Amino acid sequence: MSKVALFVRHKAKPGKRKEIQKIWESYVKPRVLENPSHELYYFCFDSKDRDSVNVFQVFSNEDAMNAFMAGSWYPEYLNKISEVIAEPPIIAAADPIWKKES
């Protein structure tokens, strides 16, 4: 199986971007740190939209991505994040074709 890249964009309710970060730090960050299938992960504040967060991540394969999102903690995370986002997240999966490593 090939690697899977995932792009996620969260649009916070006005002034709630830091709340997204707090929820992410509580639910997602510790699980990413302990997950060897997460080969790359970036949590970013959007430079041009003060209410948006962009996440870029690479999983070792599609099964690993699906297993991560099927975790018993994930529904609670989605419930918490739904309280501070203005609209459903935009999620795009991609098949990495080429990369540059430093």
Stockholm file with secondary structure:
# STOCKHOLM 1.0

chainA/1-102         MSKVALFVRHKAKPGKRKEIQKIWESYVKPRVLENPSHELYYFCFDSKDRDSVNVFQVFSNEDAMNAFMAGSWYPEYLNKISEVIAEPPIIAAADPIWKKES
#=GR chainA/1-102 SS CCCEEEEEEEEBSTTCHHHHHHHHHHHTHHHHHTCTTEEEEEEEECSSCTTEEEEEEEESSHHHHHHHHTSTTHHHHHHHHHTTBSSCCEEEEECCCCCCCC
#=GC SS_cons         CCCEEEEEEEEBSTTCHHHHHHHHHHHTHHHHHTCTTEEEEEEEECSSCTTEEEEEEEESSHHHHHHHHTSTTHHHHHHHHHTTBSSCCEEEEECCCCCCCC
//
